[in-house]
Amino acid sequence: MRILVGIKRVVDYNVRIRVKPDGSGVDTDGVKMSINPFDEIGLEEALRIREAGRAEEVVVVSVGGDECQQQLRTGLAMGADRAIQVSTADSLQPLSLARVFLKLVEKEQPGLVILGKQAIDGDNSQTGQMLAALWDRPQATFASGLDLTGDTATVIREVDAGLETIEVDLPAVITVDLRLNEPRFVKLPDIMKAKRKPLDVIALDELGVSAENDIQVTQHTSPPQREKGILVEDAAQLVTELKNRGLV
């Protein structure tokens, strides 16, 4: 079985986001970029499945300019067998991304597609669900547990009421949550080996997918600063303050 894993280049989660003075976007000059944390967890899970003998190949995919090759090489250093870059200068929205993955699914014929539940920049949480609908295959989202048995996958999902366990037939799309696993550290010898692994570049036009951007973000603003707190003398004053603010 082949596993297809999507990874996205995002600002590292340890970096404090800065909005450009004109509000046109996020300032990324000199900022550390990394694999989206949810995608990294998805890749780790795919590697564990392969190491357990339940898959033969793990392929990482990223959509973007040549700068995303850095994250693809990191994925190869983690242990992925191949990498595919879908080259485009445009920033694709979830539906266009889902169509890109559908074309790659038709080409690669994976038994499983693993994506992060969302990207930490856009927080859309839509691509996996849209891909499953376009592919007409089952989906299991927000996975915090995954076990493959034959042609089925048992998935523990994190939902508002707690945990939900479902079973889906393969091929399927699975989006992963933070508590699924802890990704491995990349070692220097693995980084050197990754340079010799294949990285294919496919132009977006070759897949027959257009960058349809029906939604446009016109302004970015930083979140308001937190108001300074107050000190209260006792519990009675605390209750009074809460009542005055309409919180109790």
Secondary structure as UniProt FT lines:
FT   STRAND          2..6
FT   STRAND          9..11
FT   TURN            13..14
FT   TURN            21..22
FT   TURN            29..30
FT   STRAND          33..35
FT   HELIX           37..51
FT   TURN            52..53
FT   STRAND          57..64
FT   HELIX           66..68
FT   HELIX           69..78
FT   STRAND          82..87
FT   HELIX           94..108
FT   STRAND          112..116
FT   TURN            120..122
FT   HELIX           127..135
FT   STRAND          139..149
FT   TURN            150..151
FT   STRAND          152..159
FT   TURN            160..161
FT   STRAND          162..169
FT   STRAND          172..176
FT   HELIX           178..180
FT   HELIX           188..194
FT   TURN            195..196
FT   STRAND          199..203
FT   HELIX           204..207
FT   HELIX           235..244
FT   TURN            245..246
//
